[in-house]
Amino acid sequence: MVPATNPVVEPDFYRVLPPEITVHFERMFNGDWGNQPKSTKNTGHQIDISSEEAATVDTALFGFDADKMNEDVSRGARSLSNIKPDILVYACTSGTYHKGYIQFDQEMSEEMQTASGVESITAVGACIEAFKFMGSKRLSIAGPYRHFHLRERLKPLLEEAGFNVVSADGEPWMQDSMNPLEIEEETVQTIIDFVPTVVKDEADTIFLPGTAWRGLDAVEPLEQKLGKTVISVNQATIWLALRRIGWTEPIQGFGSLLRKLA
């Protein structure tokens, strides 16, 4: 299940998954963006949000109402259950970490499973499993979101899960954006150039959140360049889904995590 505004998850899954495995998608409604300008970059528009406002208004954080989108989760899970899948995936990072605590992420996977009768995972839960599997202790987060978004929501959730988040930085040009369509405009090369500028030396793992961000193709080059484990959210979600259905053959070209499926 993917947000209605996300054009990246589907091609990422299609490119990575072995031909023996099929994947089927359901879109989760997250606002009427079809008639909105695709980009607000370079407009001089600056958005200033207090902690109090950001704590209560999801649209101030993400450009869409995450709670509204989550109201569509049970419907989407029931719809997909009709094809009798082996596993259900909620492929949205902000949809389950926007509350800032791990229990909400767990509740969303439970809601999906209750609605569908099918084993269910979330993107955030998959990343946590991937960090544990890779022995990650100290994380540097680099993502396509505002600093508040990463530092006051994602960071505490991951720390609650037992990791030391040594840094959490959003791309500079996303700091004044409220349009979720802009995340997918980022090129892979821009991500590769941005990430090393914010990663801390003490980090053993780099985390690239944002299922609409093109981080998957940046993983392998960044691992080679920086000599650290790099986990992108789409990579981790695919990895956990494959492990849960019993797939053990390594997948090349998308980082060290997907080479370790056994």
C-alpha positions as CSV (number, residue, x, y, z in Angstrom):
1,M,0.0,0.0,0.0
2,V,1.4,3.4,-1.0
3,P,0.4,7.0,-0.7
4,A,-1.5,8.4,-3.6
5,T,1.2,10.9,-4.3
6,N,4.1,8.3,-4.5
7,P,5.4,7.4,-7.9
8,V,8.7,5.7,-6.7
9,V,7.7,2.7,-4.7
10,E,6.2,0.7,-7.5
11,P,9.1,0.9,-10.0
12,D,11.6,0.3,-7.1
13,F,9.8,-3.0,-6.2
14,Y,9.4,-4.0,-9.8
15,R,13.1,-3.5,-10.5
16,V,14.4,-5.3,-7.4
17,L,12.0,-8.3,-6.9
18,P,12.9,-11.6,-8.6
19,P,10.6,-12.5,-11.6
20,E,9.1,-15.4,-9.6
21,I,7.5,-12.9,-7.2
22,T,4.6,-10.7,-8.1
23,V,3.7,-7.4,-6.4
24,H,0.3,-5.7,-6.3
25,F,-0.5,-2.2,-5.2
26,E,-3.3,-0.2,-3.6
27,R,-3.1,3.6,-3.2
28,M,-3.9,5.4,0.0
29,F,-5.7,8.7,-0.4
30,N,-3.7,11.6,1.0
31,G,-5.1,14.7,-0.5
32,D,-6.2,16.3,-3.8
33,W,-2.8,17.0,-5.3
34,G,-3.6,16.4,-9.0
35,N,-4.4,20.1,-9.6
36,Q,-1.6,21.6,-7.5
37,P,1.6,22.9,-8.9
38,K,4.2,20.1,-8.9
39,S,6.9,22.3,-7.5
40,T,7.2,25.2,-5.2
41,K,11.0,25.3,-5.4
42,N,12.9,28.6,-5.9
43,T,9.7,30.6,-5.3
44,G,11.1,32.4,-2.3
45,H,8.3,31.0,-0.3
46,Q,9.4,30.3,3.3
47,I,7.4,28.4,5.8
48,D,8.0,28.9,9.5
49,I,6.4,26.4,11.9
50,S,6.6,26.3,15.7
51,S,7.0,23.0,17.6
52,E,3.5,23.5,18.9
53,E,2.0,23.8,15.4
54,A,4.0,21.0,14.0
55,A,3.0,18.7,16.9
56,T,-0.7,19.1,16.1
57,V,-0.9,19.8,12.3
58,D,0.2,16.9,10.1
59,T,-0.1,19.0,7.0
60,A,2.5,21.4,8.4
61,L,4.9,18.5,8.6
62,F,4.3,16.5,5.5
63,G,2.3,18.6,3.0
64,F,-0.6,16.1,3.6
65,D,-2.7,14.8,6.4
66,A,-1.1,11.5,7.5
67,D,-4.0,10.7,9.8
68,K,-6.4,11.0,7.0
69,M,-4.3,8.7,4.9
70,N,-4.1,6.2,7.8
71,E,-7.9,6.1,7.9
72,D,-7.7,4.4,4.5
73,V,-5.4,1.6,5.6
74,S,-8.1,-0.9,6.7
75,R,-9.9,-0.4,3.4
76,G,-6.7,-0.9,1.4
77,A,-5.7,-4.0,3.4
78,R,-9.2,-5.6,2.9
79,S,-9.0,-4.8,-0.9
80,L,-5.6,-6.4,-1.3
81,S,-6.6,-9.4,0.8
82,N,-8.9,-10.5,-2.1
83,I,-5.9,-11.7,-4.1
84,K,-4.7,-13.8,-1.1
85,P,-1.1,-12.3,-0.9
86,D,1.6,-13.8,1.2
87,I,2.3,-10.5,2.9
88,L,1.0,-6.9,3.1
89,V,3.3,-3.9,3.2
90,Y,2.6,-0.3,4.2
91,A,5.2,1.5,2.0
92,C,5.1,4.9,3.6
93,T,7.6,6.1,6.1
94,S,5.9,9.3,7.5
95,G,2.5,7.5,7.7
96,T,3.6,5.6,10.7
97,Y,6.4,7.6,12.3
98,H,4.6,11.0,12.3
99,K,3.5,10.4,15.9
100,G,7.1,10.0,17.0
101,Y,6.7,6.8,19.0
102,I,7.1,3.1,18.0
103,Q,3.8,1.9,19.4
104,F,1.8,3.7,16.7
105,D,3.9,2.0,14.0
106,Q,3.1,-1.4,15.6
107,E,-0.6,-0.5,15.9
108,M,-0.7,0.2,12.1
109,S,0.7,-3.2,11.2
110,E,-1.7,-4.8,13.6
111,E,-4.6,-2.9,12.0
112,M,-3.6,-4.1,8.6
113,Q,-3.4,-7.7,9.7
114,T,-6.7,-7.6,11.5
115,A,-8.5,-6.1,8.4
116,S,-6.9,-8.5,6.0
117,G,-6.1,-11.7,7.8
118,V,-2.6,-11.5,6.2
119,E,0.8,-11.0,7.8
120,S,1.6,-7.2,7.6
121,I,4.6,-5.0,7.9
122,T,5.3,-1.3,7.8
123,A,8.2,0.5,6.1
124,V,9.4,1.8,9.5
125,G,9.2,-1.6,11.1
126,A,11.2,-3.0,8.2
127,C,14.0,-0.5,8.7
128,I,14.2,-1.3,12.4
129,E,14.5,-5.0,11.6
130,A,17.2,-4.2,9.0
131,F,19.2,-2.1,11.4
132,K,19.1,-5.0,14.0
133,F,20.1,-7.5,11.3
134,M,23.1,-5.5,10.2
135,G,24.2,-4.8,13.7
136,S,23.7,-1.1,13.5
137,K,24.3,0.9,16.6
138,R,24.8,4.6,15.6
139,L,22.7,6.1,12.8
140,S,23.0,9.1,10.7
141,I,19.7,10.0,9.1
142,A,19.7,11.9,5.8
143,G,16.3,12.5,4.2
144,P,14.0,14.6,2.0
145,Y,12.1,16.2,5.0
146,R,12.4,19.1,7.3
147,H,14.8,19.0,10.2
148,F,11.9,19.1,12.7
149,H,10.3,16.2,10.9
150,L,13.4,14.1,11.3
151,R,14.7,15.3,14.6
152,E,11.4,15.5,16.6
153,R,9.6,12.5,15.1
154,L,11.8,9.9,13.5
155,K,14.8,10.3,15.8
156,P,12.9,9.7,19.1
157,L,11.1,6.7,17.5
158,L,14.4,5.1,16.5
159,E,16.0,5.9,19.8
160,E,13.0,4.2,21.5
161,A,13.8,1.2,19.4
162,G,17.3,1.1,20.9
163,F,19.5,3.0,18.4
164,N,21.8,6.0,18.9
165,V,20.8,8.6,16.3
166,V,24.0,10.7,16.0
167,S,22.5,13.1,13.4
168,A,19.3,13.8,11.5
169,D,19.3,16.2,8.6
170,G,16.9,17.1,5.8
171,E,17.8,18.4,2.4
172,P,18.2,22.2,2.4
173,W,15.7,22.8,-0.4
174,M,13.0,20.7,1.3
175,Q,13.0,23.0,4.3
176,D,10.5,25.4,2.7
177,S,8.3,22.9,0.9
178,M,4.8,21.7,1.7
179,N,4.3,19.7,-1.6
180,P,4.9,16.0,-1.3
181,L,5.3,15.7,-5.0
182,E,8.6,17.4,-4.8
183,I,10.4,14.6,-3.0
184,E,10.3,12.4,-6.1
185,E,11.9,15.1,-8.2
186,E,15.2,14.6,-6.6
187,T,17.8,12.9,-8.8
188,V,19.9,10.0,-7.6
189,Q,23.1,12.0,-8.1
190,T,21.8,14.8,-6.0
191,I,21.2,12.3,-3.2
192,I,24.7,10.9,-3.6
193,D,26.1,14.4,-3.4
194,F,24.0,15.5,-0.4
195,V,24.4,12.5,2.0
196,P,28.1,12.7,2.6
197,T,27.8,16.4,3.6
198,V,25.7,15.5,6.7
199,V,26.8,12.0,7.8
200,K,28.8,11.9,11.0
201,D,32.1,10.0,11.2
202,E,30.9,8.1,14.3
203,A,27.8,6.7,12.5
204,D,28.1,3.0,11.5
205,T,24.9,3.2,9.4
206,I,23.3,5.8,7.2
207,F,19.5,5.8,6.9
208,L,17.7,7.2,3.9
209,P,14.0,7.5,4.7
210,G,11.2,8.6,2.3
211,T,9.6,5.9,0.1
212,A,9.1,8.6,-2.6
213,W,12.8,9.6,-2.5
214,R,15.1,7.9,-5.0
215,G,17.4,6.6,-2.3
216,L,17.4,3.0,-3.4
217,D,19.8,3.6,-6.3
218,A,22.0,5.7,-4.1
219,V,22.7,2.9,-1.6
220,E,25.4,1.0,-3.5
221,P,27.4,4.1,-4.6
222,L,27.2,5.5,-1.1
223,E,28.4,2.3,0.6
224,Q,31.3,2.2,-1.8
225,K,32.1,5.9,-1.3
226,L,31.7,6.1,2.5
227,G,32.5,2.6,3.7
228,K,29.4,2.4,5.9
229,T,26.2,0.4,5.8
230,V,23.5,2.3,4.0
231,I,19.9,1.5,4.4
232,S,17.1,3.0,2.3
233,V,13.5,2.6,3.3
234,N,12.5,0.9,0.1
235,Q,15.5,-1.4,0.2
236,A,14.7,-2.4,3.8
237,T,11.0,-2.9,3.1
238,I,11.7,-5.2,0.1
239,W,14.3,-7.1,2.2
240,L,11.9,-7.8,5.1
241,A,9.0,-8.7,2.8
242,L,11.3,-11.3,1.0
243,R,12.6,-12.7,4.2
244,R,9.1,-13.1,5.6
245,I,7.9,-15.1,2.6
246,G,11.0,-17.3,2.7
247,W,13.1,-15.9,-0.1
248,T,16.8,-16.5,0.5
249,E,18.7,-15.8,-2.7
250,P,20.8,-12.7,-2.6
251,I,20.0,-9.7,-4.8
252,Q,22.9,-7.7,-6.3
253,G,23.2,-4.0,-7.0
254,F,21.2,-2.4,-4.3
255,G,23.5,-2.5,-1.3
256,S,24.8,-5.0,1.3
257,L,21.5,-5.6,3.0
258,L,19.8,-7.2,0.0
259,R,22.9,-9.5,-0.5
260,K,22.1,-10.9,2.9
261,L,18.6,-12.5,2.6
262,A,19.5,-15.9,4.1
